[in-house]
Amino acid sequence: MSNFNDLKYKYNNLDLFGKTIVVNSIIFVLSFLINVLLKWDVAQYFVLPSNFMDAILQPWSILTYGFFHSGFWHILFNMLLLFYLARVTTNLFRPKMMLNVFLLGIIFGGLAYLVVANILPTNFLRTRGVLLGSSAGVSALLMFVAVYMPETQIRLFNAFTVKWKHIAMVFVAYDIFRFFLGFNQGGYVAHFGGYLFGYLYASNLLKGKDIGSGFERMMDGLFSWFKPKSKLKTVHRKKGKSGYTGKTKQEFDAFNKQKKIDMILDKISKSGYDSLTSEEKEFLFKAGKD
């Protein structure tokens, strides 16, 4: 029991993407064991069917398909790329915002898959009949990073540095090449849907508009149903005349902090992460821990 509590404690202390990677891994292992031991393909109820009417009968699959994978290398590659992208983004942006990009990328990729699979003739688009894997969400995050901060670099294999925009170009070119060769075309359509959504999210955010805020509020409301309600009563205090109008000190400090973060992010998008001073890097690091 103590071992279980230790695991539970470690899980609760993970960030949002750490928990997402753990959930994906647990689902992969459990579905594999159920399939092998019980000869029951439980994934069929959660993956996204290519037929539109079949998808209507299990509407949850537009999101749940992103948490099921076809094999070890499939999940390993997706989770590794998700891990590296999460390390880049969650130090600069709100983790919830980045989770929005990931989850909405999955949904957008699934919609692209359904539309293309039900419009194009079957002799042109060869699909496996179902869509699974978190690649569309990972693709959305990759394109988001490439568009929002194209000059940001990552060091690969401790040997050389490369910009995220160049990494995104390689991935997109590879997916286009594989698509026209006829390899898992339905899966690559979902990738393209994710790329498109990541581009839209980043380009709108650069203009000051967060297109995922509505989805975030909806998810917060949904998860609030499962949280235990507090037994403490809310006490409303009357405002005194001496109080100043507008923000409290905490809200004012938070506003100034976010304004400074936005200025640093704007600097990164124009000149790259390496252009930051040591004080700005330290400030972003501490802000990412909050």
Secondary structure, 3 states (H helix, E strand, C coil): CHHHHHHHHHHHCCCHHHHHHHHHHHHHHHHHHHHHHHCCCHHHHCCEECCHHHHHHCCCHHHHHHHCCCCHHHHHHHHHHHHHHHHHHCCCCCHHHHHHHHHHHHHHHHHHHHHHHHHCCCCCCCCCCEECCCHHHHHHHHHHHHHHCCCCEEEECCCEEEEHHHHHHHHHHHHHHHHHHCCCHHHHHHHHHHHHHHHHHHHHHHCCCCCCHHHHHHHHHHHHCCCCCCCCCCCCCCCCCCCCCCCCHHHHHHHHHHHHHHHHHHHHHHHCHHHCCHHHHHHHHHHHHC
